[in-house]
Amino acid sequence: MTEDKGSVARLLEALRGGNAAVQGELLLRYEPWLRLLAQVQVESRFNGKFDTADIVQQTLLEAVRALPQLRASTEAELIAWLRQVLAHVIAHEVRRYRGTLQRDLGREVSLERSIAKSSQRLRDVVAAPGSSPSQHAARREREVLLADALAQLPEDYRQVIILRNIEGLPHEEVARRMGRSPGAVRMLWIRALVRLKELAEGMGLSATDAVS
């Protein structure tokens, strides 16, 4: 269920409260969303060289440590901040893999943009047709809720939506990666979107029914 401004304010206040156990528990609500964004980066940009679960765990730990510097006043600002933390953690893993300690700010900026783009595509999967920018802004945690819904789907449903909608791959490439025919992938994708729409509507989100 989408939170109102009061509950979001209470969430942010609790995150600044200084109790690490409470902070960690509250940040866990973003774990499926972070895991999805990390998975897209690791698999599409780094060929699965890093462990997604480790990256997400480290991101949550780094977020708890950095909470005293958090200046977010809305949930949109909070999730933008979490994307930055995730980008920093992935960049650190890249440096460690390559055996260099030198920080590459350009790479981190590139990662932040790529992660933000994936998050936007995730949000657009359930964006209501014809909704205005102000309406989109009001649905500030749409991508977080959708990540929760995606986590409830069967693995093949989740994979086809990630590849097609979030990575933006054509049906032919999705078929190659999944080891299926393009026709089979298209039918799987349609069924997956139908099921995702049902879950999204159960969360109070309106899903797009545009299929192409």
MDAnalysis code that builds the backbone (N, CA, C; Angstrom):
import MDAnalysis as mda
import numpy as np

u = mda.Universe.empty(636, n_residues=212, atom_resindex=np.repeat(np.arange(212), 3), trajectory=True)
u.add_TopologyAttr("name", ["N", "CA", "C"] * 212)
u.add_TopologyAttr("resid", np.arange(1, 213))
u.add_TopologyAttr("resname", ["MET", "THR", "GLU", "ASP", "LYS", "GLY", "SER", "VAL", "ALA", "ARG", "LEU", "LEU", "GLU", "ALA", "LEU", "ARG", "GLY", "GLY", "ASN", "ALA", "ALA", "VAL", "GLN", "GLY", "GLU", "LEU", "LEU", "LEU", "ARG", "TYR", "GLU", "PRO", "TRP", "LEU", "ARG", "LEU", "LEU", "ALA", "GLN", "VAL", "GLN", "VAL", "GLU", "SER", "ARG", "PHE", "ASN", "GLY", "LYS", "PHE", "ASP", "THR", "ALA", "ASP", "ILE", "VAL", "GLN", "GLN", "THR", "LEU", "LEU", "GLU", "ALA", "VAL", "ARG", "ALA", "LEU", "PRO", "GLN", "LEU", "ARG", "ALA", "SER", "THR", "GLU", "ALA", "GLU", "LEU", "ILE", "ALA", "TRP", "LEU", "ARG", "GLN", "VAL", "LEU", "ALA", "HIS", "VAL", "ILE", "ALA", "HIS", "GLU", "VAL", "ARG", "ARG", "TYR", "ARG", "GLY", "THR", "LEU", "GLN", "ARG", "ASP", "LEU", "GLY", "ARG", "GLU", "VAL", "SER", "LEU", "GLU", "ARG", "SER", "ILE", "ALA", "LYS", "SER", "SER", "GLN", "ARG", "LEU", "ARG", "ASP", "VAL", "VAL", "ALA", "ALA", "PRO", "GLY", "SER", "SER", "PRO", "SER", "GLN", "HIS", "ALA", "ALA", "ARG", "ARG", "GLU", "ARG", "GLU", "VAL", "LEU", "LEU", "ALA", "ASP", "ALA", "LEU", "ALA", "GLN", "LEU", "PRO", "GLU", "ASP", "TYR", "ARG", "GLN", "VAL", "ILE", "ILE", "LEU", "ARG", "ASN", "ILE", "GLU", "GLY", "LEU", "PRO", "HIS", "GLU", "GLU", "VAL", "ALA", "ARG", "ARG", "MET", "GLY", "ARG", "SER", "PRO", "GLY", "ALA", "VAL", "ARG", "MET", "LEU", "TRP", "ILE", "ARG", "ALA", "LEU", "VAL", "ARG", "LEU", "LYS", "GLU", "LEU", "ALA", "GLU", "GLY", "MET", "GLY", "LEU", "SER", "ALA", "THR", "ASP", "ALA", "VAL", "SER"])
u.atoms.positions = np.array([
    [0.845, -1.188, 0.000],
    [0.000, 0.000, 0.000],
    [0.886, 1.245, 0.000],
    [0.524, 2.219, -0.856],
    [1.294, 3.450, -0.926],
    [1.125, 4.249, 0.357],
    [2.223, 4.786, 0.876],
    [2.189, 5.492, 2.138],
    [1.806, 6.955, 1.928],
    [1.090, 7.554, 2.910],
    [0.769, 8.970, 2.828],
    [1.950, 9.775, 3.348],
    [1.839, 11.108, 3.223],
    [2.964, 11.964, 3.596],
    [3.315, 11.833, 5.075],
    [2.305, 11.648, 5.912],
    [2.565, 11.524, 7.336],
    [3.372, 10.289, 7.669],
    [3.016, 9.155, 7.069],
    [3.734, 7.918, 7.356],
    [5.144, 7.966, 6.803],
    [5.332, 8.621, 5.648],
    [6.667, 8.785, 5.097],
    [7.513, 9.653, 6.016],
    [6.919, 10.711, 6.557],
    [7.637, 11.569, 7.500],
    [8.070, 10.778, 8.727],
    [7.186, 9.895, 9.208],
    [7.529, 9.069, 10.371],
    [8.640, 8.088, 10.024],
    [8.597, 7.559, 8.797],
    [9.660, 6.659, 8.343],
    [11.002, 7.363, 8.355],
    [11.046, 8.557, 7.786],
    [12.305, 9.305, 7.715],
    [12.786, 9.699, 9.109],
    [11.847, 10.049, 9.976],
    [12.221, 10.400, 11.343],
    [12.824, 9.197, 12.058],
    [12.222, 8.025, 11.860],
    [12.740, 6.802, 12.486],
    [14.118, 6.446, 11.951],
    [14.327, 6.678, 10.658],
    [15.631, 6.382, 10.065],
    [16.724, 7.262, 10.649],
    [16.347, 8.467, 11.077],
    [17.334, 9.375, 11.674],
    [17.456, 9.175, 13.188],
    [16.714, 8.213, 13.728],
    [16.632, 8.075, 15.173],
    [17.875, 7.558, 15.851],
    [18.796, 6.945, 15.108],
    [20.048, 6.505, 15.709],
    [20.064, 5.069, 16.192],
    [18.920, 4.368, 16.163],
    [18.868, 2.967, 16.562],
    [19.174, 2.109, 15.343],
    [20.371, 1.502, 15.316],
    [20.821, 0.771, 14.133],
    [19.905, -0.402, 13.805],
    [19.385, -1.073, 14.828],
    [18.501, -2.217, 14.594],
    [17.216, -1.770, 13.904],
    [16.637, -0.675, 14.398],
    [15.417, -0.140, 13.788],
    [15.710, 0.358, 12.374],
    [16.820, 1.047, 12.209],
    [17.184, 1.562, 10.894],
    [17.344, 0.426, 9.888],
    [18.034, -0.627, 10.305],
    [18.235, -1.761, 9.410],
    [16.924, -2.421, 9.028],
    [16.030, -2.554, 9.999],
    [14.726, -3.169, 9.734],
    [13.912, -2.324, 8.760],
    [13.949, -1.000, 8.924],
    [13.193, -0.121, 8.032],
    [13.765, -0.148, 6.619],
    [15.086, -0.185, 6.507],
    [15.701, -0.198, 5.180],
    [15.457, -1.518, 4.451],
    [15.164, -2.586, 5.199],
    [14.906, -3.878, 4.560],
    [13.684, -3.830, 3.645],
    [12.803, -2.865, 3.861],
    [11.632, -2.752, 2.997],
    [12.037, -2.425, 1.556],
    [13.261, -1.909, 1.377],
    [13.745, -1.563, 0.045],
    [14.629, -2.660, -0.549],
    [14.770, -3.776, 0.169],
    [15.678, -4.831, -0.277],
    [15.281, -5.445, -1.628],
    [13.995, -5.796, -1.869],
    [13.651, -6.348, -3.185],
    [13.937, -5.377, -4.336],
    [13.690, -4.103, -4.103],
    [13.959, -3.070, -5.117],
    [15.455, -2.944, -5.377],
    [16.253, -2.891, -4.311],
    [17.710, -2.816, -4.467],
    [18.251, -4.068, -5.149],
    [17.718, -5.218, -4.776],
    [18.180, -6.473, -5.381],
    [17.914, -6.494, -6.885],
    [16.744, -5.999, -7.271],
    [16.405, -5.955, -8.688],
    [17.339, -5.020, -9.447],
    [17.571, -3.820, -8.911],
    [18.452, -2.868, -9.578],
    [19.882, -3.396, -9.645],
    [20.341, -4.027, -8.560],
    [21.690, -4.597, -8.548],
    [21.806, -5.726, -9.564],
    [20.779, -6.563, -9.648],
    [20.800, -7.684, -10.585],
    [20.931, -7.200, -12.023],
    [20.181, -6.161, -12.362],
    [20.240, -5.630, -13.728],
    [21.650, -5.132, -14.046],
    [22.261, -4.416, -13.115],
    [23.611, -3.892, -13.351],
    [24.634, -5.017, -13.458],
    [24.579, -5.946, -12.519],
    [25.571, -7.025, -12.477],
    [25.481, -7.903, -13.717],
    [24.265, -8.211, -14.157],
    [24.110, -9.127, -15.280],
    [24.269, -8.442, -16.633],
    [23.798, -7.191, -16.746],
    [23.841, -6.530, -18.048],
    [25.166, -5.822, -18.306],
    [25.784, -5.266, -17.252],
    [27.011, -4.487, -17.447],
    [28.283, -5.238, -17.068],
    [28.154, -6.195, -16.141],
    [29.353, -6.858, -15.632],
    [29.297, -8.378, -15.765],
    [28.399, -8.864, -16.616],
    [28.351, -10.279, -16.969],
    [28.322, -11.208, -15.755],
    [27.620, -10.799, -14.719],
    [27.452, -11.646, -13.547],
    [28.713, -11.901, -12.754],
    [29.687, -10.992, -12.834],
    [30.973, -11.206, -12.142],
    [30.867, -11.054, -10.623],
    [29.820, -10.388, -10.140],
    [29.699, -10.123, -8.717],
    [28.437, -10.777, -8.162],
    [28.443, -11.017, -6.868],
    [27.292, -11.631, -6.208],
    [26.277, -10.555, -5.828],
    [25.093, -10.646, -6.399],
    [24.061, -9.632, -6.163],
    [23.670, -9.548, -4.694],
    [23.535, -10.703, -4.041],
    [23.138, -10.702, -2.630],
    [24.167, -9.972, -1.774],
    [25.447, -10.190, -2.052],
    [26.498, -9.504, -1.293],
    [26.441, -7.995, -1.513],
    [26.185, -7.585, -2.757],
    [26.111, -6.161, -3.072],
    [24.949, -5.505, -2.337],
    [23.808, -6.164, -2.308],
    [22.639, -5.603, -1.625],
    [22.884, -5.523, -0.120],
    [23.457, -6.577, 0.447],
    [23.753, -6.558, 1.883],
    [24.713, -5.426, 2.230],
    [25.746, -5.251, 1.404],
    [26.709, -4.187, 1.656],
    [26.063, -2.810, 1.482],
    [25.164, -2.698, 0.516],
    [24.456, -1.430, 0.308],
    [23.633, -1.058, 1.528],
    [22.923, -2.029, 2.107],
    [22.121, -1.759, 3.292],
    [23.011, -1.388, 4.483],
    [24.152, -2.065, 4.621],
    [25.083, -1.732, 5.707],
    [25.645, -0.322, 5.541],
    [26.048, -0.001, 4.299],
    [26.584, 1.338, 4.031],
    [25.519, 2.400, 4.254],
    [24.281, 2.085, 3.905],
    [23.188, 3.049, 4.089],
    [22.973, 3.337, 5.570],
    [22.994, 2.296, 6.400],
    [22.827, 2.505, 7.847],
    [23.948, 3.379, 8.386],
    [25.186, 3.107, 7.954],
    [26.330, 3.904, 8.426],
    [26.232, 5.361, 7.990],
    [25.677, 5.576, 6.800],
    [25.645, 6.926, 6.236],
    [24.390, 7.699, 6.588],
    [23.468, 7.097, 7.324],
    [22.203, 7.764, 7.633],
    [22.353, 9.124, 8.320],
    [23.391, 9.346, 9.154],
    [23.533, 10.693, 9.745],
    [23.678, 11.795, 8.696],
    [24.131, 11.438, 7.486],
    [24.287, 12.437, 6.429],
    [23.039, 12.561, 5.547],
    [22.031, 11.718, 5.802],
    [20.821, 11.746, 4.978],
    [20.052, 13.040, 5.193],
    [19.726, 13.733, 4.107],
    [18.987, 14.995, 4.190],
    [17.641, 14.899, 3.479],
    [17.160, 13.694, 3.248],
    [15.919, 13.507, 2.501],
    [14.719, 13.998, 3.303],
    [13.803, 14.651, 2.618],
    [12.548, 15.068, 3.248],
    [11.351, 14.355, 2.618],
    [11.579, 13.581, 1.563],
    [10.529, 12.802, 0.923],
    [11.074, 11.411, 0.627],
    [10.173, 10.476, 0.356],
    [10.634, 9.126, 0.026],
    [11.323, 9.104, -1.329],
    [10.899, 9.980, -2.235],
    [11.579, 10.058, -3.532],
    [13.052, 10.404, -3.344],
    [13.338, 11.315, -2.420],
    [14.731, 11.686, -2.143],
    [15.468, 10.542, -1.448],
    [14.763, 9.804, -0.599],
    [15.379, 8.663, 0.080],
    [15.797, 7.593, -0.921],
    [14.916, 7.245, -1.862],
    [15.278, 6.184, -2.788],
    [16.335, 6.662, -3.792],
    [16.341, 7.960, -4.098],
    [17.426, 8.493, -4.941],
    [18.765, 8.356, -4.213],
    [18.751, 8.614, -2.910],
    [19.963, 8.472, -2.087],
    [20.411, 7.018, -2.039],
    [19.471, 6.095, -1.898],
    [19.810, 4.671, -1.876],
    [20.402, 4.224, -3.206],
    [19.917, 4.806, -4.298],
    [20.525, 4.482, -5.606],
    [21.983, 4.911, -5.642],
    [22.297, 6.058, -5.048],
    [23.683, 6.533, -4.999],
    [24.551, 5.586, -4.174],
    [24.020, 5.133, -3.044],
    [24.766, 4.195, -2.204],
    [25.018, 2.903, -2.978],
    [24.013, 2.406, -3.672],
    [24.161, 1.190, -4.474],
    [25.230, 1.369, -5.544],
    [25.223, 2.497, -6.227],
    [26.229, 2.772, -7.265],
    [27.630, 2.779, -6.665],
    [27.769, 3.369, -5.484],
    [29.072, 3.425, -4.811],
    [29.563, 2.017, -4.474],
    [28.665, 1.169, -3.977],
    [29.047, -0.195, -3.602],
    [29.455, -0.999, -4.835],
    [28.690, -0.891, -5.923],
    [29.041, -1.624, -7.147],
    [30.382, -1.144, -7.685],
    [30.591, 0.179, -7.670],
    [31.869, 0.726, -8.156],
    [33.030, 0.193, -7.318],
    [32.825, 0.065, -6.010],
    [33.869, -0.484, -5.135],
    [34.168, -1.934, -5.513],
    [33.120, -2.719, -5.816],
    [33.324, -4.105, -6.226],
    [34.099, -4.181, -7.531],
    [33.822, -3.257, -8.443],
    [34.548, -3.222, -9.715],
    [36.022, -2.932, -9.465],
    [36.301, -1.967, -8.589],
    [37.699, -1.637, -8.271],
    [38.413, -2.818, -7.633],
    [37.738, -3.493, -6.735],
    [38.357, -4.640, -6.071],
    [38.616, -5.773, -7.063],
    [37.673, -5.975, -7.975],
    [37.833, -7.018, -8.988],
    [39.017, -6.720, -9.898],
    [39.201, -5.447, -10.199],
    [40.288, -5.048, -11.092],
    [41.610, -4.811, -10.361],
    [41.572, -4.949, -9.031],
    [42.794, -4.818, -8.258],
    [43.314, -3.409, -8.141],
    [42.411, -2.421, -8.137],
    [42.827, -1.034, -7.974],
    [42.029, -0.383, -6.861],
    [42.662, 0.467, -6.086],
    [41.984, 1.171, -4.999],
    [41.565, 2.577, -5.412],
    [41.966, 2.980, -6.616],
    [41.664, 4.339, -7.063],
    [40.187, 4.490, -7.377],
    [39.560, 5.481, -6.777],
    [38.136, 5.714, -6.986],
    [37.922, 6.398, -8.327],
    [36.968, 5.897, -9.096],
    [36.640, 6.446, -10.403],
    [35.271, 7.118, -10.303],
    [35.278, 8.438, -10.090],
    [34.015, 9.169, -9.926],
    [33.178, 9.127, -11.194],
    [33.852, 9.115, -12.340],
    [33.118, 9.048, -13.602],
    [32.328, 7.759, -13.717],
    [32.937, 6.651, -13.287],
    [32.234, 5.371, -13.322],
    [31.038, 5.394, -12.372],
    [31.217, 5.991, -11.190],
    [30.113, 6.043, -10.233],
    [28.948, 6.870, -10.777],
    [29.264, 7.980, -11.436],
    [28.205, 8.799, -12.039],
    [27.489, 8.011, -13.123],
    [28.264, 7.281, -13.938],
    [27.675, 6.455, -14.990],
    [26.771, 5.381, -14.400],
    [27.224, 4.763, -13.315],
    [26.414, 3.745, -12.653],
    [25.131, 4.355, -12.078],
    [25.247, 5.520, -11.463],
    [24.068, 6.184, -10.904],
    [23.033, 6.445, -11.997],
    [23.495, 6.902, -13.146],
    [22.570, 7.181, -14.249],
    [21.931, 5.903, -14.762],
    [22.730, 4.853, -14.873],
    [22.203, 3.580, -15.354],
    [21.188, 3.002, -14.372],
    [21.493, 3.081, -13.084],
    [20.571, 2.581, -12.067],
    [19.281, 3.407, -12.060],
    [19.409, 4.727, -12.183],
    [18.230, 5.596, -12.225],
    [17.353, 5.266, -13.440],
    [18.002, 4.961, -14.566],
    [17.254, 4.613, -15.776],
    [16.498, 3.307, -15.581],
    [17.140, 2.318, -14.949],
    [16.469, 1.050, -14.672],
    [15.286, 1.261, -13.739],
    [15.475, 2.122, -12.732],
    [14.399, 2.403, -11.794],
    [13.226, 3.085, -12.497],
    [13.533, 3.988, -13.434],
    [12.484, 4.654, -14.200],
    [11.716, 3.647, -15.063],
    [12.449, 2.742, -15.707],
    [11.787, 1.725, -16.527],
    [10.913, 0.820, -15.672],
    [11.389, 0.499, -14.478],
    [10.592, -0.295, -13.551],
    [9.305, 0.444, -13.214],
    [9.411, 1.732, -12.928],
    [8.242, 2.542, -12.613],
    [7.265, 2.584, -13.790],
    [7.798, 2.640, -15.006],
    [6.956, 2.774, -16.183],
    [6.163, 1.510, -16.503],
    [6.591, 0.361, -15.975],
    [5.849, -0.874, -16.229],
    [4.435, -0.755, -15.705],
    [4.243, 0.005, -14.636],
    [2.909, 0.162, -14.065],
    [2.423, 1.602, -14.132],
    [3.027, 2.419, -14.995],
    [2.574, 3.798, -15.130],
    [1.235, 3.817, -15.847],
    [0.277, 4.532, -15.265],
    [-1.046, 4.603, -15.880],
    [-0.986, 5.397, -17.169],
    [-1.553, 4.881, -18.280],
    [-1.538, 5.620, -19.538],
    [-2.157, 6.998, -19.384],
    [-1.475, 8.015, -19.906],
    [-2.008, 9.361, -19.900],
    [-1.825, 10.113, -18.600],
    [-1.136, 9.512, -17.614],
    [-0.963, 10.220, -16.346],
    [0.019, 11.359, -16.516],
    [-0.192, 12.417, -15.763],
    [0.627, 13.621, -15.877],
    [1.895, 13.488, -15.050],
    [2.920, 14.326, -15.302],
    [4.139, 14.295, -14.477],
    [3.855, 14.478, -12.992],
    [2.879, 15.355, -12.654],
    [2.567, 15.558, -11.240],
    [1.972, 14.295, -10.630],
    [1.176, 13.560, -11.405],
    [0.624, 12.306, -10.906],
    [1.726, 11.281, -10.695],
    [2.688, 11.248, -11.632],
    [3.827, 10.349, -11.461],
    [4.586, 10.698, -10.192],
    [4.794, 11.987, -9.921],
    [5.544, 12.416, -8.738],
    [4.822, 11.994, -7.465],
    [3.489, 12.034, -7.501],
    [2.722, 11.665, -6.321],
    [2.883, 10.186, -6.001],
    [3.104, 9.358, -7.035],
    [3.282, 7.928, -6.822],
    [4.763, 7.650, -6.613],
    [5.289, 8.220, -5.546],
    [6.736, 8.292, -5.342],
    [7.397, 6.947, -5.118],
    [6.684, 5.954, -4.546],
    [7.337, 4.681, -4.300],
    [6.802, 3.589, -5.225],
    [6.338, 3.986, -6.387],
    [5.796, 3.043, -7.356],
    [6.809, 1.949, -7.698],
    [8.071, 2.332, -7.955],
    [9.049, 1.330, -8.341],
    [9.387, 0.380, -7.201],
    [9.311, 0.880, -5.961],
    [9.583, 0.024, -4.800],
    [8.482, -1.017, -4.651],
    [7.236, -0.583, -4.787],
    [6.113, -1.508, -4.688],
    [6.128, -2.517, -5.831],
    [6.495, -2.071, -7.018],
    [6.528, -2.984, -8.150],
    [7.616, -4.034, -7.979],
    [8.749, -3.652, -7.405],
    [9.800, -4.635, -7.128],
    [9.282, -5.702, -6.166],
    [8.467, -5.287, -5.175],
    [7.850, -6.257, -4.272],
    [6.940, -7.203, -5.045],
    [6.177, -6.655, -5.991],
    [5.278, -7.483, -6.789],
    [6.062, -8.439, -7.680],
    [7.121, -7.946, -8.300],
    [7.946, -8.805, -9.161],
    [8.538, -9.972, -8.380],
    [8.902, -9.733, -7.127],
    [9.495, -10.790, -6.308],
    [8.511, -11.925, -6.051],
    [7.213, -11.659, -6.235],
    [6.187, -12.681, -5.998],
    [5.909, -13.518, -7.246],
    [6.448, -13.115, -8.385],
    [6.192, -13.831, -9.628],
    [7.060, -15.080, -9.742],
    [6.615, -16.085, -10.516],
    [7.489, -17.214, -10.822],
    [8.761, -16.717, -11.518],
    [9.839, -17.462, -11.398],
    [11.136, -17.012, -11.895],
    [11.105, -16.667, -13.380],
    [10.443, -17.480, -14.224],
    [10.438, -17.190, -15.661],
    [9.631, -15.929, -15.970],
    [8.554, -15.670, -15.235],
    [7.787, -14.440, -15.404],
    [8.645, -13.231, -15.039],
    [9.313, -13.350, -13.891],
    [10.145, -12.241, -13.425],
    [11.283, -11.970, -14.419],
    [11.912, -13.025, -14.901],
    [13.049, -12.855, -15.804],
    [12.640, -12.194, -17.113],
    [11.509, -12.602, -17.679],
    [11.114, -12.050, -18.974],
    [10.746, -10.572, -18.843],
    [10.151, -10.168, -17.727],
    [9.820, -8.756, -17.525],
    [11.084, -7.932, -17.311],
    [12.029, -8.477, -16.545],
    [13.289, -7.760, -16.329],
    [14.020, -7.548, -17.651],
    [14.129, -8.607, -18.440],
    [14.863, -8.500, -19.705],
    [14.140, -7.598, -20.698],
    [12.830, -7.747, -20.802],
    [12.073, -7.010, -21.824],
    [11.787, -5.567, -21.410],
    [11.314, -5.369, -20.175],
    [10.862, -4.044, -19.768],
    [11.944, -3.198, -19.109],
    [12.796, -3.830, -18.302],
    [13.768, -3.044, -17.543],
    [15.090, -2.924, -18.285],
    [15.566, -4.016, -18.883],
    [16.768, -3.917, -19.701],
    [16.443, -3.413, -21.103],
    [15.174, -3.493, -21.499],
    [14.758, -2.959, -22.792],
    [15.230, -3.769, -23.984],
    [15.399, -5.090, -23.797],
    [15.904, -5.937, -24.875],
    [14.772, -6.331, -25.829],
    [15.079, -6.512, -27.120],
    [14.064, -6.990, -28.065],
    [13.706, -8.442, -27.772],
    [12.542, -8.871, -28.271],
    [12.082, -10.241, -28.020],
    [13.108, -11.275, -28.467],
    [13.785, -11.007, -29.579],
    [14.746, -11.985, -30.106],
    [15.911, -12.209, -29.135],
    [16.403, -11.129, -28.527],
    [17.505, -11.257, -27.578],
    [17.022, -11.899, -26.273],
    [15.815, -11.545, -25.849],
    [15.247, -12.183, -24.660],
    [15.123, -13.689, -24.897],
    [14.664, -14.063, -26.097],
    [14.522, -15.482, -26.441],
    [15.868, -16.192, -26.396],
    [16.908, -15.545, -26.916],
    [18.242, -16.157, -26.915],
    [18.724, -16.391, -25.491],
    [18.522, -15.395, -24.624],
    [19.000, -15.517, -23.243],
    [18.221, -16.560, -22.452],
    [16.932, -16.700, -22.771],
    [16.101, -17.630, -22.026],
    [16.053, -19.013, -22.661],
    [16.667, -19.155, -23.841],
    [16.680, -20.449, -24.502],
    [15.321, -20.879, -25.013],
    [14.532, -19.903, -25.496],
    [13.193, -20.184, -26.011],
    [13.033, -19.520, -27.377],
    [11.958, -19.858, -28.044],
    [11.675, -19.209, -29.319],
    [11.100, -17.826, -29.064],
    [11.256, -16.888, -30.038],
    [10.665, -15.556, -29.858],
    [9.159, -15.604, -29.614],
    [8.456, -16.511, -30.312],
    [7.012, -16.626, -30.107],
    [6.667, -17.072, -28.700],
    [7.427, -18.052, -28.192],
    [7.179, -18.544, -26.834],
    [7.469, -17.458, -25.809],
    [8.520, -16.687, -26.049],
    [8.879, -15.608, -25.130],
    [7.803, -14.532, -25.116],
    [7.280, -14.210, -26.289],
    [6.240, -13.179, -26.344],
    [5.001, -13.607, -25.564],
    [4.584, -14.872, -25.713],
    [3.420, -15.354, -24.969],
    [3.706, -15.379, -23.462],
    [4.926, -15.797, -23.095],
    [5.317, -15.793, -21.684],
    [5.275, -14.381, -21.121],
    [5.766, -13.419, -21.906],
    [5.810, -12.017, -21.483],
    [4.410, -11.468, -21.256],
    [3.486, -11.795, -22.167],
    [2.110, -11.321, -22.029],
    [1.469, -11.896, -20.771],
    [1.664, -13.192, -20.542],
    [1.110, -13.812, -19.329],
    [1.730, -13.193, -18.075],
    [3.038, -12.920, -18.133],
    [3.720, -12.329, -16.982],
    [3.177, -10.936, -16.691],
    [2.934, -10.140, -17.732],
    [2.392, -8.793, -17.530],
    [0.985, -8.837, -16.949],
    [0.189, -9.801, -17.407],
    [-1.168, -9.946, -16.871],
    [-1.110, -10.237, -15.371],
    [-0.222, -11.177, -14.998],
    [-0.102, -11.521, -13.575],
    [0.453, -10.348, -12.771],
    [1.426, -9.639, -13.336],
    [1.972, -8.480, -12.649],
    [0.911, -7.402, -12.470],
    [0.078, -7.218, -13.479],
    [-0.995, -6.227, -13.380],
    [-1.949, -6.579, -12.241],
    [-2.259, -7.871, -12.093],
    [-3.140, -8.299, -11.006],
    [-2.522, -7.972, -9.643],
    [-1.238, -8.269, -9.502],
    [-0.556, -7.980, -8.241],
    [-0.476, -6.476, -7.994],
    [-0.185, -5.714, -9.062],
    [-0.070, -4.258, -8.925],
    [-1.391, -3.641, -8.502],
    [-2.475, -4.111, -9.103],
    [-3.792, -3.578, -8.743],
    [-4.141, -3.935, -7.312],
    [-3.671, -5.094, -6.841],
    [-3.886, -5.468, -5.451],
    [-3.156, -4.556, -4.489],
    [-2.108, -3.898, -4.980],
    [-1.342, -2.939, -4.180],
    [-1.838, -1.516, -4.366],
    [-2.900, -1.356, -5.155],
    [-3.436, -0.015, -5.392],
    [-2.754, 0.719, -6.514],
    [-1.982, -0.024, -7.342],
    [-1.330, 0.601, -8.485],
    [-2.116, 0.273, -9.737],
    [-2.111, 1.181, -10.708],
    [-2.756, 0.933, -11.993],
    [-1.687, 0.592, -12.996],
    [-1.874, -0.509, -13.697],
    [-0.838, -0.981, -14.605],
    [-1.172, -0.634, -16.043],
    [-0.145, -0.352, -16.825],
    [-0.350, -0.109, -18.248],
    [-0.697, -1.415, -18.940],
    [-1.620, -1.355, -19.906],
    [-1.947, -2.568, -20.653],
    [-1.436, -2.470, -22.069],
    [-0.432, -1.583, -22.295],
    [0.156, -1.487, -23.612],
    [1.191, -2.585, -23.788],
    [1.015, -3.428, -24.795],
    [1.932, -4.519, -25.084],
    [2.443, -4.345, -26.491],
    [3.778, -4.304, -26.675],
    [4.335, -4.152, -28.009],
    [5.598, -4.959, -28.120],
])
